[in-house]
């Protein structure tokens, strides 16, 4: 048996040449590579005689094996403010597709501001909520022919305009729902209001999940003990989902994105860029369909 070892990588070749393993990491935070893919279970036993642990998951490029007990599904920003038709959200259609694919232990990660958050909100966030673009183009016009795009003379000049109706903290008033009922929308993006509650079918799934042996968890942006592997779904792929995934990856979590469980209203290339990077640089790329297959469920 040949062996190559550094501080963070151990290569083991079986004497008969039938199997090669590479252990990457240190201590109890180690992945195992074989020709079959990556084992993320962090099992103490290695080698061809070690029992298979965890669940096999098909991924783009290379498959993985993960431990469900150490894994959580993170669902980001699937809230009424961006999904409920009563508020006529302009970017909702691509989000509904993600919602349909999402429905294990789930961590629901939502926006929910406090008064202190509101008082200290950075201008960049207020701008995103309270200023509309003076164009209807999804890509703002960045893809239009306009000569030398580095020349300031050819920069886009659409500009923006204030729209304080969606400024965080502003009261939405009474909202008429599709079924004819009315509800108090609450203040925009504030915690414990209708507009920041989980959207429709997802709210029901959360309530059911709270009764599970390992209950679902609702937390606000601003680790569950033992969790090492995170599956990501929600909206938007290239914004809140992507930023959270990158942050988790930098914090040494295993990160896996469910491409059909995420949606965005950005141009297609924005989503494609995140998916490209999730194939290798930021973890692994898979789908809800593949996850259902791994769990032995119909999809």
Secondary structure, DSSP 8 states (H G I E B T S, - for coil): -EEEE-SSEEEEE-TTSS-EEEEEEETTEEEEEETTEEE-S--S--STTS---SEEE--SSS-EEE-GGGEEEEEE--BHHHH-GGGT-TTHHHHHHHHHHH---EEEEE--B-HHHHHT--HHHHHHHHEEES---TTTTTTS--S-TTSGGGS----EEE-GGGSTT-B--EEE-TTS-EEE--BTTBTTSGGGSB-HHHHHHHHHHTTSSS--EEEE----TT--EEEEEEE-IIIIIHHHHHHHHHTT-EEEEEEEEEE-SS-HHHHHHHHHHHTTTTSEEE-HHHHHHHTT---
